[in-house]
């Protein structure tokens, strides 16, 4: 118990430190004392605009997008019994990216909440397609991840083609497929917060039906639980989370893969701890990646996916070697 409390304190303090860096440090020539002054006593100045309209929304949105990815990864890994479960690796994020690409190119018009709903709809299509394949083909976890990677690659390729056709700025295209929070707004923060809280409540409500699925579909049925319906519901929540994360900051790879495994190491296999822990760890990973992307080569920004890939790719290789 003491170890778990210590782990929570470590995660919380790390997020606080990174948040302070995100608010006070940036490429603009603004001193820390000036930033602190505008943070606690905002005025109608350029510095106040930088703090309250650029840095704070970006900070909040990176935390929310990371939380969405961490929770989505846990739901996929539990419901599909795949240790390599990740929303973007499974191609679910690609469904959202394709919808956003059409919007960027001006081929369809979405904005505000309609853009969020469209992003979720794209993710929902792919997630339920995979759910149907699991039921009809009885796919093993290894075959499922291979199909997901292929489907995701196809979606990303089509998305890039669409934005190229629409002559979208290269920075926007990179932000879509590799992650960027440069365009964060308070409206995006509010919508993402609602989607994450809604999904977390649904996940905790569904947890009693998800946990038995780890022992296999046949034994799950003997407990009076329909694995197909449970998986459909779980993947529906995954679609909400994934669509929200892509809407917030584009496709950020490997966060959903890594977060549940770290949560298990820190908090054990209790499902409530796993859900909440992976959400917080996902937030921490994306916040860290965003700060590195924002500050490492300032004033130039690196893709967030570069940092998360440096963390996630070795983990995926290790897990792939462990799968029998």
N, C-alpha and C positions, 0 to 999 in steps of 0.2 A: 504493500500500500504506500509506504514512504517513497519507494522508487517511482511509482506512478505519479505521485504528487510532485516529486522533484522533476520528472520529465515534463509535466504540464507547466511548471514554473519556468523551465528552460525554454520551452516553445514560446510561452507568453512573453518572456523577457527578450528573446531574440526578435520576435515580431515588433515589439516596442522600439528596440534599437534601430531596426531597419526602417521603421516608420518615421522615426526622428530624422534619419538620414534622408529619406525620401522627401520630407517636408523642407528641411533646412539646406540641403546641398543640391546644387544643380549647375547646369552649364552657364546660366545667366550670372552676371557680375553683381550678385546680391550677397551682402554679408550676413553671417549667422545672427548677429544682434538685431539687424534690421528685419530679418525673417521672423525672429521670435516676437518682435514688437508688433508686426502686422498679423501674426497668427493669433495673438491674444487681444489685440486692439486694432481690428482692421479699419483702414481708411480708404478713401477713394484715390488710390495711387497705383502705379504700375506694379510695384512690389506686392501689394495686396492682391491684385489680379493674378499674378504668378502663383502666389501661395494658395488662394482660395478657388481659382478657376482652372488651374492647370495641374499643380502638384497634388493637392488633396484629392480631387476626383480620380486622378490617375492611381494614387495610392490605394484608395478604397476599391476601385474597380479591379486592380490586380489581386487584391485579397479575395474579392468575391469570385472572380473567374477561377482562381486557384482552388478555392473551396469547392466550387462546382465540379472541377476536374477530379479532385481527390475523392469526393463522394461518388461520382459516376464510376470511377475506377473500381471502388469497393463493390458497388452494386453489380458491375459486370463480372468481376472475379468470383463473387459468391453465386450469382445466378447461372453462370455458364461453367463454373468449376474450372476456369482457365486462369492460371497464375500470371499469364501475360495479358490479362484483360486491361484494355485502355481504350477510351472512347475514340481517340484519333487514330490509334493503330487499327481498331476494328472498322474504320471507315465511317463511323457515325458523324464525326466532325466534318468529314468531306461532304456529307449531305447538306449541312448548314453552309459550308463554304461555297457550294455550288449556287445556292439560293442568293447568298450575299454577292457573289460574282455577277449574277444577272442584274441585281440592284445597282451595283457599282457601275456596270456598263450602260445603265440607263434603259435596259430592255424591259424591265418591269419597275414600277414605282412603289417602293416601300420606305417608310420613315417612322421614327419613334417606336411605339409599341407594335405597330404592324410589322416592322422589320424584325423585332424580337420573335413575334409569332411565326413569321415566315422562316426564320432560322430554326426554330424548334420543329416546325413542320418538316423541313428537310432532314433534320436528324431523326425525326420520328419514322420517316419512310425507311431509312437504312436500318434503324434498330429493329423495327418489326420485320423487315425482310430477313435479317439475320436470325431473329427468333423463329420465324417460319422455317428457315433452313435447318435449324437445330432440331425442330420437331419432326420434319419430314425426312431428313437425311440422317438423323442421329449422329451429328458430327462430333468427332472427338475434339478436345480443346486445341490440339495442334492443328487439325484441319480447319477449325474455326478461325484461328488467328491468321492462317495463310490466306483464307478467303477474305477475311477482313482487311488485311494489308493490300490485297489485290484490288478490292472494291474501293478502298480509300485512295489508292494511287490513281485509279481511274477517275474518281471524283475530282481530285486535285488537278489532274491533267486537263480535264474538261473546264474546270474553274479558271485555270490559267489561260486557256484558249478563249474563254468568254471575255475576260478582262483585257486580253490582247486585242480582241475584236473591237471592244468598246474604247480602246486607246486610253485606258485608265493609267494614271501616273504610276510609274514603277514602285514608288515608295508604298502606295496603297496596296498594290498587288503583293508585295513582299510582306506587308503587315497582315494581310489576309491569310497567307499560307504558312507564315513563320512566326506570327505573333507580334502585336504592337498595341500599346495603350496610349499612344500619342494623341489620339482623338477623343479621349475620355471626357464625359460631361456628367453633370449631376443627375440628369434624367436617366442616363445609362446606369448610374450607380443605383438609383431608386428601383428601376425595373429589375436589375440583376439581384438586388437584395431580396425583393419579393419572391423572385423565382427560386433563389437558393433556400430561403426559409420554408417556402411551400414544399419544396422537394425534400428537405431534411425531415419535416414533419411526416410526410408520406412514407419516407424510408423507414423511420422509426416505427410507424404504425404497421408497416409490412414486414418488419424484421422477424417476427415470430414465424412467418411462412417462408422466409428466405433461408434461414439458418438450416433447417432440415434438408434442404436441397443439396448440401455438401455431401450427403451420404448416397446420393444417386436418385434418379427419378422413380425407380421401382419401389424402393423403400420409402420414399417420400409419400407415394400414393397410399401405402399401408397406414400412414399416419393421418389420412383423411385430407391431404393437401394436394391440390391439382398443380403439378409442376409447370404445365404449359401456361395456365392462367397466371400463376405467380410470376413466371418469367416475362410474360407480356407486360404485366404491371411494372415489374422492375425495370425492364428496358424502356418503358414509357417514361419513367422517372429519369432514366439515363438520358433520354432524348431532350427532356426539359433542361437538364443540367448542361448537356453538351451544347445544345442550341444557344443557351445563355452565355456560355464561355466563349463561343466563337463570335457571337454578337458583340461581346464586350471587348475581346482583344485578338480575334483571329484564332488560328489553330496553333496551340502550344503543345508540343509533343512530350510524351513520357511522364507527365505529372500524374496522370491517372494510373499509370503502371507502378510507379515508385511509391506513391503515398500510402496505399494499403499495406505494403510490405514493411515500411517503416513503422506504421501504426501498430502492426502486430508485434514488432520488436519492442516497442516502447510501452504498449498498454495491454498486450495479450490478445486473446481471441474473443473476448466478450463483445457481442455484436454492437451494443450501444457505444462502448468505448471505441470500437473499430470505426463506426460511422462518424462519430464526432472527431475522433483522432485523425482520421484520414482527411476530413474536411479542413481541419486546422493545419495539418502538415502540407496539404495542397496549397493553402493560402500562403504559408511561409515560403514554399519553394518558388511560387510564381512571383511573390514580392521580391525575393532575393534575385531571381533571374531578371526582373524588370530593373532593379537598381544597378545590376552589373551591366545590362544592356544600355542603360541610360547614361552611366557615368564612366564606364571603362574607356571609351573612345570619344568622350564629349569634345565638341558639340555634336559629333556624329552619333547616331543611335544604332546599335546592333540589333538584329532580330532576337527576340526573347527565346525563340525555339533553339537558338544556338547554345545558350547556357543550359537549358533543360535537357538538350540532347547529350551534352557532355556528361551530365549526371545519369540520365536514363539509359543511354545505349549500353554502357558496361553492365548495368543491372540486368537489362534484357538478355544480354549474352550469357551472363551467369545463370539466370533462370532457365534459359533455353538448354544449357548444358545439364541442368538438374532434372529436367523433364525426362521421364522414362517412356 
